[in-house]
Amino acid sequence: MSEDDTFEGLAATITEGYHAVQEATCLEDVYDLLDYLGDEVKHYYPHIACKVNCPVCCKGMHQPMITAAEFELILFYLTELPDVIQDEVVRRARYYVSMYRDALILQHNLVNNPDKYAGQDLGGLYKTLTQSFRETSCPFLVVDRCGIYPVRPAKCRMQGNSLAKVGDDVRFNSCLPEISSMDQYLREKGSRRLTMPLWNVFEQVVTLFNPKESMVATLPVWLITHVVGDKLTDEVNPNPSVNL
């Protein structure tokens, strides 16, 4: 099979994925499809380094904003773990919030209450956040490995395997080192043609599994809003009060 045939096969698989995700009946179906498409993309672009043991996207401002439905799967996974591990999760959540409270509140409000910052220098605010979160990492990152890999959010599954539309631009959805690596790969190929699933399509589907007007937040915010006393709650509140 020629390279062009393989390329067209990947494009067809992605198109089928767009149709299949519309028929998903639960978030787990979406995750299974994302994992399948991710494997197909990596097969065609074997130089992509995004794997379970790469922690770059788990650090700094790379941590994703996730929905209530995604956190519900994570919370169920956590509450099935031994108490000692749950206690460590609570400790990490509290430490994270104590260290980065102001930045977390700013980030949360920019996503959920953008009108509050109308007329302000958004570029400057995001630069402030980038600097504030420079030394942070996901509370589930353990020795540079994902501690919730089976239930990791949709955005984490598509990092390095997808494109993302931002405004009128379509970009490779990955960290700066991988973007540079992909640019080098395309230069060597002599073509800018890049076929990958578009994250925005799947993001819209993930939203459908959530109650209307439910919160979107980073994992540290979801965690701290679901700690009662010294324990994680058993059920998700899709729109908790964020009083960090």
N, C-alpha and C positions, 0 to 999 in steps of 0.2 A: 504494500500500500504506500503511495507517495505521500510526501509531506502535505501537499494540498488536499489530498483525500482525507487525511487525518484531521486537518484543520477544519474542513467542511463537516466532518463527523462530529467534532467538538461543538461547532456552531449549532448543528441539529440537536445534539443532546441538550444544550442550553435552552434552545427553543422549547423542546419537550418539557424541560424543567419548569419553564414559565407557565406552561399549561397545567402541569401536574400540581404545582403549589396552589393553584386556585381551587383544587379539589381537596386540599388538606382538611382534615376534620379535627386535628389537634396540633398543638405546638410540636409534639414529638415527631409527627409526620414531616413537618417543615425541617426540623433538625436532621432527620434521616436524609432528606433530599439535599440539604446543604452539604452534608458530609460526602454524599455520592458525587455531587458536582465538584466539590473541592478536590476529591481524588482524581476525577477526570482532568481537571485543569492542571494539577501537578504532574499527571502522566504526560500531558502535552508540553508542559514547561518544566522539565525536570530540574532546572537550575534554581527554582524557587526554594528558598531555605525555610519558609514558615512551617514549623513542625511543633510537636508537643514540647520539645525541649528548647524552643526559642522564646525567651521571655521579653523581647524588646517591646512588643505591643502591650505588655502587662505593666508597663512602667510609665511614669510621667503623665502627660495629657492623653496618652493613648487609651486609657481605660474607658470602656464604652458606657454610654447612657443606655439603660435597659428598662424594659417594661415590667409591669406587675406580673404578667403571665410567666415571663422568663424567671423572675425572682421566685415565683411560687414553686417552680420545679427545683430551683436551687435550695430553697428552704426545706422542702420535703426531703431532699437528699441529705441535707445537714442534720435534720432531726432524727434520721435513721443511724447516724454515726454515734460512737461512744461519747459519753458525757465529757470525757477529758478533752476530746477534740472540739466539741461544741463550746466548752469553756474557753479554749484557745481562740476560737473564732470571735467570741464576745470580747475577749481581751484585745484582740487585734482591731476590732471595730472601734472600741473605745479609745485606743491609742491613736488610731488614724484621725478620729474626730478631734481629739484633744490637740493634736499637732497641727491640723490643717482646717480648723473650724471656719475661719473667715473666708478662705478660698473655696471651701465646699459650699458655703452659703451663696457666695457670688456665682459660682458655676451653676448651682441649682436654680437660682433666680433667673439667670440668663436664658436657661432652657425653658423653664416653666412660667416665668413672668417677664418676657422680653420687653413689654411695654414700659416697665419700670425704668428701663435704661434708654428710652427714646431720647434722641438728641445727644447722647453721650458718645464718646470715642470708643466704639466697640472693639476696634483693632487694639487700642491701648489696654482695654480690659482683658482681652484674650492673651495679650503679651504678659500681663500681670499674672494671670492664671498659669501660663506656661512656666513662668519663673517660680511661682509658688509650689507647683507640683513637680518640679524638676527632679527631686530626690524621692518621690513617692513610688510605691508599687502596689499592685492589687493585693488586698488582704488575703487572697487565696493563693498567692504565689509562695511556694515553699521550696527552698533550695532551687530556685529558677525553674520550678515545675508547677503546672496548674493543679491545684488541689481539688478542683471540681470539674475536671476535664469532661466526664460523661454528660454533665448538665451545663456546660459552659454556654453563655449567651450566643444568639445568632450572629452578632457582629464579630465575636471572637472566631466563630467557625469560618467566616468569610474573609477574614483578614489575610491578605496575600493571595487570595484565590478569586478576587472579584474586581469589578470596576465600581466607581461611585460617581453619581452625577451631583455636582455642586454648582448651583446656578446654571449657567449654560455650558460649563466644562464637565467633561467626563474624564476621570482620573483613575489611575491604578490605585486600588485601595490597600495600601500597605505602609510600612515605616520607611523612613528616608534611605536606610541602607538597601532595602529591597527595591525601592524605586530606582536607585542608582544602578543596581544590578540588572534590573529589567531594561533600563535605557541602554546599557552596554550590550545586552543580549540582542535587542532590536537593531542596534547599529551594526552588529556583526551579521545579522540576518539581512540587512539592507532593506528592511521594511518596517513601517510603523504600525502594521496591522496587528492588532491585539484582540483576541477573542476570549472573553470571560463573562460570566453572569453579572448582571447589574444588581448591586446590593439594594438599590432603592425599591426594586420590585418586591423583594422578599421582606424588606422593612415594612412595606405597606401591609403585607399579609400578616406579619407578626402582630401588627397593631390590631388587626381584626379579632384576635383572641383575648383582647383586654376590654374591661369595662370602659364606657365612655368617660372621658376626662380623668382617667386614672393617671397616677404619677409616672413620670419618667425620671430616672435618677441613676447615679453611679452606685456600684455595689456597697461602698461604705455607708452611704445614706440609707439605702434599703436595709442594711444590717442593723444600724443603730436605731432605726425607727421600729425594729421588730425585736428589741431586747426589753424584757420586762424583768425587773430585779436583776438577777445574774443569768437569766436563761433566755434563749430564743423562743419566740412564740411559735405555736403550731400552725397558725393560719395567717395568710397574707391579708393585710389591709391595703387595698389598691390605691388609696389616697390618704396616707397618714399625715398627721401634722409634723412638719419638719422644724423642730425647735432644738437645734443642735447646741 
